[in-house]
Amino acid sequence: AAAWASRAEATAARRAEALQRLRALPGVEAVGAVGSGSPLSGSWRTNAITVPGRPEFADAADQVQIREVTPEYADVVRLRLREGRFVSRDDRAGAPPVVVLNEEAVRRFFGGRS
């Protein structure tokens, strides 16, 4: 477990350095990264979703696509926020988990309610 954590920390440090170098380039307005399959690649991870108090979503068919992104990702792809917040620099290992849902997921799993 310690070796994995050390590799993860080294990878995060390399990613942060690369992003910083890209931000420093002339004309660059925003830099972000996707850690698990870019939206247009056709590749992504999925995970079953569970909604507390809603056992009907305990089925394995209730899957969502997962993308791990840097805080700047929303700026790069120009996402619009309808409600809540995007991922921030404070969202890191050890902090409470953060989820950003699209409108379809909110309708499907929460009946359109926050």
Phi, psi and omega in degrees: 000321180294322180294319178298315180299320179296317178295318180297318178295319179295319178296316179298321179294318178296318179297315180298319179295316180297317179296320179296319179296321178293319179299330183282348181290142179300136176086352180284125181265323181205146179226131177215171181218152175246129183268352184209082176076111179289152185304327183265001184280341185080005180240133178197167173261149174237159178210146176290146179251140172238136180245116181308132180081001181233077184297343180295347179258019179274356181287145180297341180288343180274081184251149174234150175281141181242132173228124174270125185228160173279161181303332183278352184306315182300324177291318183297315182266005176056050175289148175254135180265124178271326184196152177084223181209161173273177175295143179235174178296340178283347180272096182216180179307134180094341178273161176301143180298151179234139178229134172246122182252148172274172185298323179297317179296321178296316178297313186292313188264340184233012178062026179083359180267153177289000000 
